[in-house]
Amino acid sequence: RPRTYANKAKNAQEAHEAIRPAGETFRTPEDTGLHGDQFRLYDMIWKRTLASQMKDAEGSTVSVKIAAGLAASVDVTDATTGEVVGVAEAGLTASGRTITFPGFLKAYVEISDAGDADDAQARLPELAVGQPLTAEEVTASAHETRPPARFTEPSLVAKLEELDIGRPSTYASIIRTITARDYVFKKGSALVPTWLAFAVTGLLEQHFPRLVDYAFTAEMEDDLDGIARGDAKRLVVLNDFYYGDPATGRDGLESLVNGLGDIDARALSTFRPVGATDDDGIAVRVGRYGTYVEDADGRRANVDDATPPDELTLELARKLLENPAGEERDLGVHPDSGLR
């Protein structure tokens, strides 16, 4: 039967839907007479359309553990008695998958933003428990764990969709807002948060925790959808948001704003460099005219706006304080005049 797909985002405008074929016939790319970029674009649309109506690929993910004896026997001794307790062996593992039914992969293989393909995972042959294997080649390679990748614009939009925040028509304005207000800057395709973003986030989490809750944001989207459909009254929703809703006992924005008390802006905008402690006496502060580092003696040095917060280490902070911007430095002695 035909496969149908529903919108992931609620109340999504149909003007944002993808390209779809129209008409009674759907010619193959070879029958169109197109060339160059036009042919490649049509070929991709044709293949993706066919793939969207094909069955899912089927297979299984496999992890194989291989016991390997060392070429030269290495005895394992007890550290206390010195007695030989065994012979060292190497443990090897291999992970991959076997495809039993290719399904839509026969028509189209999608490449992700990271350059990975749907079928990029290693293919393993069928193996039996206890089967002897011969090592044709052994190569040692280092492996380092990496932190999660920073958000890019596509991955941030995907996260917003997952949290049910925003709509297709608002994602561009969300990206534009956080960029224009200097909450993030672009480093390649990555969105890097700034120290200002940390300061604003700290203020919101400390004094407005309910307003920066993911569930609250999703509920607000539902309220706005209700107003758009005519199921809710705009002034009633605004009144409940600002003054609170007695029926649910939920406080409004008025009580949050009036009950703030004194906000310690200096504390909210003060951070430590990476690897620093209170004993080091060096702090990162977000000021009116930018970010700077300051030590216990009151010396200050500006921080380049293009420096990601996770790269502002204690060592870099000390280096900046030794040569603050605008301070004269001894660059050397001129060989002819002797002037510095």
N, C-alpha and C positions, 0 to 999 in steps of 0.2 A: 504494500500500500504506500501511497505518497508520504514522505516525511514532512512534517510541519515543525516550525520553530517559533517560539514565543519571544517577545521582547524581554530582555533581562531587567531593564529599568522600567519602573512603573510610570505610566502617563507619558511615555516617550513620544515625541512628535514624529509622525511618519515622514516628515520632510528630511529627517536625518537617516533614513534607512539606506541600505547598501544598493549598488547597481543590481538590477535583476533583468533577466531576458523578458522580452515581450513579443507578442505575435503568435502565429500558429506554427511557424517553422523555426528551427534552431540549427542553422548550418554549421558544419564542422569548420574549424579554422582554415583547412585546406580549400574549402569550397567558397570562401569569401573573396578571394582575390586580393586580400590585404597584404601589405609588406611593412617591414621595419617595426617601429614602435607600435603602430596600429595593429599589426598582426600579433605581436607579443601581448598587448593588452587584451585583445579579443580572445586569444588562446587561454590566458589566465582566467577570464570570466567563464569561458566555455568549460574548462576543466573543473573549476570550483563549483559551477552549477551542477555538473554531473556528480561530483564527489558529495555534494550536499544531499543527494537523493540515494546514495549507495549505503550499503550496510557498514557498520563499524568494523574496523579491523579486529581480529581475534588472535590472541597469543598468550604467552605466559612469561613472567619475569623470573629469571633463574639466577641463583647465586651458587657458584661451585667452589668448594674448598678442596685444595689439593695438598697432600702431604709430600714434601720433597726432602729426600736424604741429601746431606751435604757430600760434596766430592771427597773432602778430607774429614774423617771422623773427628768430632769435637766432643770430648767428654765433659759432662756436667758434674761438678763436685760440690759436696756440702761445704759451706763456708766455715762451719764449726769443726767438723771432724776431718775434712779433707777427703772423705770417702767418695768414690765415683758412684753417682746415683742414676746416671742415664747418659744417653747420647743425644746431642742437640739435633733437632730437625727444623727445617724451614717450613712455615705454613704460607701457602699462596692462595689467593682468592681471585675469582673472576666473576663479574656480574654482567648480565646482558638479558636478552629476551629472544624467544623463538616465536615466529609468526606462523600460525597455523592456517589463518585465512586473511589475505591482504585487504579485502574490502575496499574502502574508498582510497587506500594508498595506491591502488592500481591506476587511479585517475589523476590524483593530485597529492603532492607532499608539501605541506606548509612549512615555511621557514619562519622561525620566531625572530623577535628583535635582537636576541642574543646570538643569532646565527645558527641555532640548533634546528634540525629538521625533525618532523614527526617520527621518522624511522632512523634517527641518528644513533640510537642506542646500539651497542655492539651486539652482533648476532653470534650466538653460541651453537655449536653442534649438539646433537643428542649424545649425552654421556650416561654411563651406568655406574652405580656405586661400586667401588673397588676396581674400576677399569684402570689398567696400567697406562701411563702417559710418558712420552719421551720429550724432554725439553730440548727444542731445537736451538733456542737462543734465550739468554737471560740478561735483561737490562735493568740496572738499578736506577731509579729516578726518585727525586725528593718530592715530597708532598707537603704543602702548607695549607692550613685552614685559612679561609678568608671570611671577613665579616659580610653580612648581607649587603647586596648591591644597593646603592642609593636609588631613590626614586627617580625615574625619568617622567616626562609628561605622559606617555602611554601607560606606564605602570602605575602612576598616581591616579589616573582616570580609572584604571581597572580596580584599584583599591577603593576608590569612592563608590564605584558601582557595587563592589562587594559589601560595603557598609550601608548601601542604600542612601547615599548622600548625593545631592545634586541631580541634575538631569542632563541629557546630551546637549541641550541648548545652553546650559550654564557652565559646563566644564571649562570652556575657553576663558570665560570671565573669571573663574576661580584661579586658573593659572596666571592670568594677567594681573589679578589683584595681589597675589602673594609675591609676584616678581616686582611690581611697581612699588610696593611698600617695603622693599628690601628685606623681606622675610627669607627669601632664597635668592641665590644667584646661580647661573649656569656655568658648569665646568664640563666642557664637552656637551654631552646630552644629559648629564646628571644634574639634578636639582639639589644644591648644597644649602643647608640651613645656615643662617647667619647668627651672630651673637644676639642681635636684636630679636630674632625669632625666639631664642631661648628665654630672653627676658619677658617678652609678651606672653609666651606660653606659661611661664612661671606665675605671672600675675593672674592670668585667667584660671589656672588650676588651683591657686590658693584662695582667690576671692570669688570666682564664678564657676565652681566645679560643675554645677548642674547645666550650665549653658555650653560647656565644652564637652559634654558627654555625647558619645556617638548615638546612643538611643534617643536622646533629646533632639538631636539634629534630624534624625530620621522621622521622629514624630512631627517635627515642625514641617517637614516636607509633606507629610500626610495632611496636615492642617491647610497648607497652601493649596494642595490638590483639591481638598474639599471646598475651598473658596472658589477655585476655578470651575468646579463642577456645579456650583450653586448649592451644595449640601450644607455649607456653613456660612455664617454671616461675618463679613470682614471685621466690623467694629467689635463684635463679640469676641472674636479670636484675639484681636489686639488688646482689648480690655483685660481678658484673662491672662494674657502674656505679661502685661505690665503690672496689674494690680493683684494677680493671683486668681486661682479658681477655688472658691469655697467648697464646691462639690467634691473635689478631689483632695482638698487640703494642701494644694501645691502653692508655694510662695511665688510671687511675681517678681519682676525686675525691680520694682520700686523698693521692696524690702531689702533686696540685695545691695542696691546702690546706697540707700540711706543707712544701712548697717555696716558699711565698710570700715568706719573708723579711720585711724591714721594709717596710711600705706607707707611702708619704708621702701621708697623707690631705690635707695642706694643698695639695700640688701637684695632686692629683687634683680638688680642689674649687675650684681657682683658674682664672679665665677672664679674658679681656679684654673690655671693652665694644666694641660695634660701631664700627669705625673707629679704635680705639686701637692704639698700639704700645708697646713696652717703654719708650721714651723718655718717654711720657706719665706713667708712674708710677702709673697708676690700674688697680686690679684689681677683679674681681667675685669674691666668695667665698661659698660655701655653708656656713653655720654651723649649729650645733645648733638655733638659734632662728630660722633663716630666712636669706634672702639679703641681702647688704649689699655696698656698694662701699667701697673703702679706698684712700687715696692714700699717697704716699711718706712723708708726715709723720705717718701713723698716724691721720688723721681718718677717721671711719666714718659711714656713713649707710645706713639700711635701705632696701631696695628693695620696692616694693609687690608683693604676690604676684600681682596681676592684670596686671603688666607682662610681656609676652612677651619672651623673651631677645633676639629680633632687633630689638626696639624700644628696648633699653637702649643708647643710643649714647653716645659719649664726651661729647657736649654735655650729655645728660641726666645722666650720672654726675657731671659737674662741678657741675651745678645742684643735685643732691642733696647733694653735699658742702658747698656753700655754705650750704645751709639744712637741716641734718640734723634728723630728727624729734626733737622734745622740746627743741630749742634755742630760746631766746627770740629773737623777731624784732621789729624796730622797725616797727610797722604805721603809725605816723604820730603827729601831735600833735592832742590834743582842742582844738577851737577855743575852747571856753569856759574850761576849767580849765588848759590848757597842759600837761596830763600826757601822757606818752608811753604 
